[in-house]
Amino acid sequence: MTDNKDYLNTDLPFSDRARDLVSRMTLDEKVSQMMHDSPPIERLGVPAYNWWNECLHGVARAGVATVFPQAIGMAAMWDAELMYGIADVISTEGRAKHHEALRQGDRGVFRGITFFTPNINIFRDPRWGRGHETYGEDPYLTGRLGVAFVKGIQGDDPKHLKGVATAKHYAVHSGPEPARHTFDARVSPKDLRETYLAAFEACVREGKVESIMGAYNRTDGEPCCASKKLLIDILRGEWGFDGFVVSDLGAIPDIHDHHHFTNNVYESVALAVKNGCDFECGWVYGSLKEAVEQGLISEAEIDVALTRVFTARMKLGMFDPPENVSYASIPYEVNDCEEHRQLARKAARESIVLLKNDRRLLPLSKDLESIAVVGPNADSEDVLLGNYYGTPSRYVTLLQGIRNAVSPSTRVWYAQGCELTGDSTWGFSEAVSAAERANVVIVCVGLSPQLEGEEGDASKSEANGDRVTLHIPAIQQKLLERMVAVGKPVVLALTTGSAVSINWANENVPAIVNVWYPGEEGGTALADVLFGDYNPSGRLPVTFPKSVDQLPPFEDYSMVGRTYRYMTEEPLYPFGYGLSYTTFEYFDLKLSSAQLAAGDDLKVTVRVRNSGAYAGDEVVQMYLSDLEASVRVPVRSLVGFTRVSLEPGAAQEVSFTITSEQMRIVNDAGERVLEPGKFRVEVGGWAGKPAVVGEFGVS
């Protein structure tokens, strides 16, 4: 009798092929495939595969690759189309590196095409150290950018996935970082649906994301990697997710060791798999065989989970002839190519946010007699890269970018001035000497990945990755004040991955640009902005509070008082904020109807004119407010945005649609309902300062 080996039949559906392959495995073999470092099963022709790879803003931890701005910087682009293009390049490089590694016999960690990215958690509190891995504080913006990134990673081939994207960390996960293994994020049904799940739902329903990563913490008492509510009822039951769920690294032992939800490892692995966590990034799913023997889980339940896992490998073409997989022929030479470097430069340009420009100090002339570049972040590679980064074959620091841009006759003085932290003023005198000799002083200070990041990674963090205050380090603040005291024009080039309370600088420094952690071409992009080769157009994806006093307690997951949507106090810089070298006027706002029937969409048009002297991009933002809701609702919510590029004097009509779904509120029971009432539409440059306003009713 001939064995047809259906798992090798490329005419069959991937899920059928995966089911056939799993049916041929012994229990020991099945268990071996349930963890990220999966060994070969030679008798079945299953090669070894390590599932763990990262590509937060470029292929990470796998040698040379193009490094784009950190995720929060890419969010500041407010450009879903460019986000898709970046993700497409990342997956191209990932494929190229993967197949070259296979040719070299390297099947180790960070060589695969299953990427544990993007991080679409809501950056609800600027103290969270991992917030710079996210797309900011708004569910809609995060959802739009998340969907674009997922689609770019997974590709548009009608048969095979280019890569697997993994939306993480599901769900209700945003600090405190040191407590992530023990914390129970208590959240109302309203906030859960309205804020914390919205971007995940978009990535599942619209982005068709192949993988979801469970978070370390508990949510409302249940460990996220073993939560029936999150993984079965909502993810698969409501949203129809048909991919696989993976745990965060080491999250399964937390179920018994730290959450004390189960008594031992056997109960934990059984509970996690039965409740929908198909696969472990870690090592304890090896206990599943004993869990079966103890009657805690059946082999059939393991089969269901493992079939989902192998369906993903089938979709990636790992069991098809390479000539049948279009992505398998991507040449290694595309990795780190010049075209990709230029895209990194474009992304860094679009991400830079002009926060202040008094007396139009910027842009600067390239022909100045001398410029002083001062600060511990001026010549730092660290502040270019953020975290979860690859290795650029060459990088341009802020200092080098300025040097490269100016006239050969311009003297560029450089002084580090001080260390990132500490209290030593050892370098102040040299910085003063440089400033005294310069026509303008560019001070490069702020945060760094050493000050904010994941638990255990940020070596100089105030709270094991998190922040305690929102200020820049005191020694850097002193250096900035000393530079201003010299009396020369000062430009602050701020490096950060989160909101900082630069109140003194806002009052005393004439020009401020936020460069985030801008990637390998960060210095070039900063110089493009400083010297007028690019008109800044980045917008803040987070609110910058005036101080930590404007924030609710960090451990409180209620959205009351949080982010621009529920904050009632005036911030330092609002969500969506960003200046330009030109000015834009909004006029002729039109709504398709003043009164809608329930279920109808609203068409919105507005004209935007560049009324200044520079060509530039405007990020047109549209916000919606429910003025007569029966429950607590956001002050305003982003419901649309787009970029327009305009020459001086040019105007363009911009169109949006507010769907009836966007008009729904989430009530206290977590249900989305459409209530009759009055709504306000605001269109303009940033939240809270609309250029044009309209109102309509729903009956």
ABEGO torsion letter per residue (X at the ends): XBBAGAAABAABBAAAAAAAAAAABBAAAAAAAABABBBBBAAAGBBBBBABBBAAAEBBGAEBBBBBBBAAAAAAAGBAAAAAAAAAAAAAAAAAAAAAAAAAGBABBGABABBBOBBABBBABAABAAAAABAEABAAAAAAAAAAAAAAAAEABAABBABBBBBOBOBGBAOBAAAAAABBBBBBAAAAAAAAAAAAAAAAAAAGBABBBBBABBBGGBBAAABAAAAAAAAAAAAGBABBBBBBBGAAAAAAAAAGABABAAAAAAAAAAAGBABBBEAAAAAAAAAAAAGABBAAAAAAAAAAAAAAAAAAGAABBAAABAAAABBAAABGBAAAAAAAAAAAAAABBBABBBGGAOBBBAABABBBBBEAAAABAAAAAEBGBBBBABBBBAAAAAAAABBAABBBBBBAGBBABEABAAAAAAAAAAAAABABBBBBBEBBAAABEBBGABAABABGGBBABABBBAAAAAAAAAAAAAGBBBBBBBBBABBBBBAAAAAABABBBBAEBAEAAAAAAAAAAAAGABBBABBBABBBBABAAABBBAABABABGBEAAABABBBABBBGBEBBABBBBBBGBBBABABBBBGBBBBBBBBBBBABABBBBBBBBBBBBBAABABBBBABBBABBBBBBBBBGBBBBBBBBBBAAAABBBBAAGBBBBBBEBBBBBBEABBGBBABBBBBBBX
